[in-house]
Amino acid sequence: MIFFIKTLDRRAWRALVASYEPPMITVDVVSVPKPEVDWTDAEEQASMGNAKALNVIFNGVDLNVFKLKNSDTLKMSEDESMSEYNERVLEITNESLLLDEKNPDSKIMRKVLRSLPMKFDMKVTAIKEAYNITTLKLDELFGSLLTFEIAISDKENKKGKGIAFKSIYEEERTVNQ
């Protein structure tokens, strides 16, 4: 595949070797992607080289291998709910079973526990200390994590409610006699 990409386009090869980064601009001390209409010719050509290289790689990899690699890079996003994540994990697990890749529940659970966001760190520690991962069922794990997520969201919702009192401060006046 290396030689194919090299002969395809030198920009494609350069995008792989130098790890292509999209053009960025700084706005208020924050780097944001540069709009495509403002790209220079060099930036446009580098982007095209990257697109060609990605096309070759994705078309050169068997779909089954691609699906298996998808399970290796499993990660829960911050805005994803535990129910959505559970559904995604089960979908990936079922796909890997169809591809004759049998993963024991304990391996899947270790991947799940590693892939959770930081807000679950204390729960992950508690689960590791309280349960034997080799005998714990996947649905029990997700049930425990879902309960924790609900408790966190309830606590966050209660923090927002508060009572404010209006106060009036009157200054005493003394009369000098």
N, C-alpha and C positions, 0 to 999 in steps of 0.2 A: 504494500500500500504506500510505503514511503516513496518509492520510485514513481508510482503512478501520480501521486500528488506533485512531486517535483517536476514531472514532465507536463502535467496539466497546466500549471501556472506558477511562476516564481513567487508571486504575491501570496498565493495560497500556502506555499511552503513557508514563506516568511511569517505568515499569520500563525502557523503552528509552532515554529521555532521560537518566535519572539512573544508568543501569547498575546494575541490581539486584544487591545483595549479600545472601546469606542471613544471617540473624541468627547472631551469634557470642557466645560467652561466654568468659571468661578463667578457665582452670583451671591453677593453678600456673605463672603467667606465660606460658601458652601459649593462644592463641586456638583454640577448637574450635567446630564447628557446634553451635548450640543445638538440643536435642531438640525435635521438632515439637510434642510434647504440652505444652511449656512456652512456646510462642509466644503473644504477645499478639494481640489482634484485629487491630491495625494490621499486625503482621508477617505474619499469616495472609493478610490482604487484599493486601499487597504481593507476597507469594509467588504468590497466585492471578493477580494482574495480570501478573506475569512469565510464568507458565505460559500464559496466554492469548496474550500477545505472541509467545512462542516457537512456539506452535501455529499462529498465523497465518503466521509467517515460514516455518516448515518446510513447511506445506501450500501456501504460495504459491510456493515455489521448486520448479522442475521437478526431478525425481529425477536426471536426467542432469547438470544443472548442479550439483546437490548432490554427486554423485560426483566431478565434475571439481574442485570446490573442496576435496574431501577429499584429493586428491593435492597440492594447494598447501600444505596444512597438515601435511604428512608430518613426523613426528618419532618417533625411536626412544626408547622409555622405558628407564629405568635397569634395570628388572628383565626386560626383553625380551631373548631370546637373538638372536644374529645370524641363526640359521636361521629363527626366527619373523619377524624383521624382513624378511629376504629374501623370504619367502613373501608377506608383506603388500605389499611393494613390487611384486612381480610381479603380484599380484592387482590392484592399483590401475593398473598399467601396462596390463594386459590389458583392464580395464574402459574405460580411456581410449581404447584402440585400437578397441574396439567402438563408442565414441561418436564415431569419426572424429577424434580428437585424437591426432595423431602427434607424439610427443616423441622427438627423437634420443637415443641412448644417453648421449651426453655431457651433455645437459641433466638426464637422470635421475640420472646419476652425481654431478653437482654438487649436486643436491638431496639425494642420499643422504649425501654427505660433509658437507654443512652440517647435516644433521639428526641426526648421531650424538652420543651423550653425551660428556662431557668425557674419560672414560677412553680414548677413541679419538683424542684430539687429536694425539698424537705420531705415530700411524700415518697419520692423514689428511695431516699435513705430509709424511711420508715418501712417501706415494703421489703427492701433488701434485708433489714434486720428482723422483721416480724415473720416473714414467710420463707419457705423453702422454694426457691425458684423452680427447681426440678419437678416439684409436685403441684405447683400452682397452675390452675387452668387460665387460659388466655381471657376467657370471658369474666373470670373473677378479677383478674388484673384490671381490665378495662372498667369493670363495675366500681372498683375501688378508686380508680383515677377519675371517673365521671362524678362520683360522690364528692371527691375533693374539689373538682372544678366547680361544682354547684355551690359548695360551701364558700369558696373564694369569691365567686360572683355575688353571692348573698351578702357577704361581708363588705364588698366594694359598693354595693347598692345602698347599704345602710350608712356608709360613711358620707354619702352625698346628702343625706337628710340632716337638717339641723334647724335649730330655732334661733332666731335673731330677735333681740329686744331693742326697742328704740329707747335711747337714754337722753335725758335732758339735764344739762348741767347749768345750775343757776349759781351765780356768784353772790355771796352775801355782801351787802354794802353797809359799811359802817359810817356813821355821820360823826364828824369831829365837832365836838361842842366846846 
